[in-house]
Amino acid sequence: MDFWTITGLLLQGFGITCLLFALTLLLAIPLGLALSFLSMSKFKFIKAPVKIFIWIIRGIPLMLFIFVIYYLPSLLADGNAGANIFNSIDLQMTIAAGSTELLWQGRFLAVLIAFVINYACYFSEIFRGGIESIPQGQYEAGYVLGLTKNQVFFKIVLKQVVKRIVPALSNEIITLVKDTALANAIAIPEIIHCAKMMASSQALIWPIFYTAAFYLLFVGLLTVLLGKVEKKLSYFKA
C-alpha cells in the first residue's frame, strides 16, 4: 500500500472516530445538565441515588464500562456473553441492508451508550460546580427585580455559569477526542483499529504512529475553536 491509500483508509476510520465524538457530545451535554440538576435536588431520595450513580461511573475506567455495557445485558439475560444482544443488532442490520459493512453498528451503539453515560457524569459535575459557584446574592437581586426563578437562571445565572465552565468543559472535550480510541476494544473500525488491522495484515507499523497526526490536527482545531469561544465570553470579566 502506498501513502495515499493508507491515508484514505485511515480517513475512513477517522470518520467513525468523529461520529462517535460528535454523537457523544450532542447527547452527553444535555444529559449531564439534567444529572447536575438532579444531584442538587432538595429531595434526598432523588439526590442520593444520582450522586451514588455519578460516583460509580466516574470511578470505573471507561474501557471497563464499555465491556460492562457490551457484555452485561447478555450475561443477565441467559448467562452467555457470546450470544450478545448487540451482535443480534448487527445481524438484523446486515440482513436488512444486505451488506456486511454494517456488522459493527450494534457494537457502535454499545460504545456510544458507554461514552454518553460516562461523559454525562463528568459534565454534570462541571455544571454543578459552575452553578453552585454563583453567589446567592445574584439570585436574590433577580427576585427583587421581579424576575421569576426561570428568568433569573436563564438571564442572569446561566451566562455566568457558561463562562466559568468553558475551560473545564474544553478539557473534557479534548479528552473525549483521545478516549474515542478505546472503541477499538470491541472492534469498532475507528482510526486506531484500522491502523492495527494494517499492522497485522500488511506488516506495516508506521500507520499506527501516523494516526497521531489526525488526532493532533483535530485537537488543534478544537483548541482554536474553544479558545475563541472563551475569548467571546470574556466580557464577563470584571
N, C-alpha and C positions, 0 to 999 in steps of 0.2 A: 504493500500500500504506500502511496506517496503522501506527502504532507497535506495536500489539499483534500484528498479523500478522507484522511483521518480527521481533519478539521471538520469536514461536513458531517461525519458520523458523530463526532463529539458535540457538534451543534444540535443534532437531534436529541441527544441525551440532555444537553443543557436546556432544551426546550421543556423537557419534563421537570427539570430542576426549577425552572422559572414558574411553571404551572403550579407546582407544589408550594413554592414560596408565595405566589400571589393568592392562591385559594386559602392558605393558612392565615395570611394577614387579613384577608377580607372577612373571614369567619371568626378568627380569634379575637379581634379588637372589640366587636360588639358583645361577644360572649364574655370577654374579660371585664367589660364595663358593667354588665349585668351581675357578674360574680362579685365585683367590688361593692356594688350597692347592697347585695345580699349579705356580704361579710360585715357591713356597717349597720345592719338592721338592728332595731331596738328589741326585736324579739329573739330571745336566746335560742329557741327551738329552730330558728332559721339560721341565725348567725353561727352557732356552734358547729353544726354539720358542714356548713360551707367552709369554715376555717379549717376544719379537720381534713376535708377533701383537698383543699388547696395545699395544705401541709404535706399530705401524702403524695400528690402529683409532683410537687416541687422537690420532694425527697427521693423520687425514683429516677434513675438515669433514663434519658429519653429512649435509648436503644432498647432497654429492658421493657419500657412501656409499649413500644412498638410490638414486641413479642407478645406482651400481655393482650393487647387489642387483637392481634392476628390469631393467636392460638387459643386464648382462654374461652371464647364462646363455644368452640367445638369441644373442648375438654369438658365444659359444663353440660353440654348437650348429650354427648354419648361417650365421653372419655377417650375419644380418638382424635388426636391432633392432626392426623393425616387427612381425615375427612373434613377439611377446613371449609367453613361456610363461605369464606372469601374466594376459595378455589371454585366453589359452586357458582359464585357470581361470575368468575372468569369463564367457566364453561358455558353458562347461559348466554353471556355476551358474545362469545365466539360462535355459538350456534346461530344466534340472531343475526350476526354480521357476516357469518360465513368466512371469517378470517382469523388466522392465528395471531395477528398483530394486536388483538385486544386481550390477550391472555394475562397481561399484567394489570388490567384495570381494577379487578377485585382487590388485589394486593395494594394498589394505589389508594383505594378507599380506606383500607385499614390504616395505612400510613397517615393519610390525611386526618382521620379521626384522632389518631395519637398526637399528631402535631398540633391540631386545633385545641384539644383539651390541655395539652402541656403548656402551650404559649398563652392560652387564655388565662391560666392560673398565674403565670408570671406577669402578664399585662394587668391583671386585676390588682395585684399588689402595688404596681406602679400607679395605677389610677387611684387606689385607696390612699396611698401616701400623698398624692397630689391634692386630692380633695380635702383630706384632713389637715393639710398644711395651710389652708386658707384661714385667716383669723376669724373667730366667731363674730367679731365686731362688724365685718363686712356683710354678714347675713342680717344682723340687727339693723344696720344702716339701710339696707334694702327694704326691710319690713317697715321702717319708719317712713320711707318714701312712698309707701302704699303699694309696693310690688308684691305679687303673690310668691309662694315658695318656688314654683317653677320658673317664674321670671327672674327671681334672684339667682337661681342656679345657672340658667342659660345666659342671662345678660351680664352677670357680674362675676360669678364664680368660675364657670366653665372656661372662659377665655384665659383666666389666670392659671387655671389648672393645666391647660394645654401647653402654655409657655413653660411651666415648671417641669412637666414630664417629658418634653421633647428630647432632652439629652439622654435620659434613661431609656426612653422608648426607642430612640435611634440605635442605641447599643444593642438592645434585644433584637431589633430588626436585622442588624448586620450579623448578629449571632445566628439568626434563623437561616440566613443565606448559607452559612457553612454547615449548619446542622442538617440541611437537606441531604447531605452526603450519607446520612445514616439510613436513608431509604433503601440503599443497596443491600442492607442486611437481610431483606426479604425479596431480593432480586427485582427491585423496581429499576427499569432501564434508564436511570438518571446518568449524569455525565461520568461519575466515578465508576459506576457499574459498566458502562460502555468501554471505558479505558481498561478496566480489569479483563473484560472479555477479549480485547485486542491483545493484552499481555499473554493470555492463556492460548488463544487460537493462532496469533501471528508471531508470538515470541517477541513482541515489541514492548519494552518497558517505558520508553520515553513518553508515550501518550498519557500515562498516569501523572507524570510531572507537568505535562503540558496543560492539564486541567486547571492548574493553579492560575494560569493566565486568564481563564474565563472567570474564575472567582474574583480575582483581583480587579478585573475590569468592571464587573458587576458591583462589587463593594465600593469601588472608586466612584462610580456613577451615583450610587445611593448616598455616599458620604457627601458629595457635592449637593445633591438634591435636598437632603436633610439639613445640611448646613444653611442652605438658602431659606428653608422653612424656619429654622431657628432665628436667622437674621431678620426675617419678615416679622417675627413676633417680638423683636427687640424693643418695640415702642412701649412695652410694659415695664421697661427698666426705669428705675427712679431717676 
